[in-house]
Amino acid sequence: MNHYHLTESVRQRVKSLLHSMGADGDTIEETVLIRDGHYCGRRFELDGNSAVWFVEENQIKCFTPDGALHTVVDAFSDVDSKAA
């Protein structure tokens, strides 16, 4: 699977995760993350909730509007783990 398809898959997963957290709407703000000049992931925001896709770790971390970690999931698996 090429990067475009991977990214689109993550976008759909993030949208579902943010909606499950109570976010409303369809327009997700998306920011490319660069660290030391290298692509490392993307940040998504919808209705105050946010998610960060860390490419190297293959994880999506979801945060509440106050910045608390809500959920951590494998980016390409259906098995989710809730943050404590």
C-alpha positions, -999 to 999 in steps of 0.1 A, spaced: 0 0 0 14 34 -9 17 64 14 -14 81 -1 -36 50 7 -21 46 42 -27 83 49 -63 81 37 -69 50 58 -56 68 89 -77 99 81 -109 77 81 -98 60 113 -91 93 130 -124 107 120 -142 77 135 -121 79 167 -128 116 171 -165 112 165 -165 84 191 -151 109 216 -180 132 210 -165 155 183 -191 168 159 -186 178 122 -168 166 92 -141 192 85 -109 180 102 -79 203 103 -48 184 94 -11 194 99 20 176 87 45 170 114 82 174 107 110 166 132 146 174 125 137 180 88 120 146 85 83 136 81 71 120 113 33 121 111 2 142 111 -19 160 136 -57 161 132 -82 183 151 -120 183 151 -143 202 175 -115 206 201 -105 170 202 -73 160 185 -53 130 173 -17 126 164 -5 98 140 31 89 148 43 71 117 74 54 132 55 41 162 25 32 140 2 47 166 -26 72 168 -29 90 201 -62 109 208 -65 138 231 -95 156 247 -100 193 244 -81 199 276 -51 180 263 -55 148 283 -46 115 266 -78 97 258 -70 67 236 -40 51 220 -45 28 190 -25 9 165 -28 29 133 -36 -1 111 -53 -26 135 -88 -29 148 -75 -36 183 -77 -5 204 -63 2 239 -78 28 262 -54 51 281 -55 47 318 
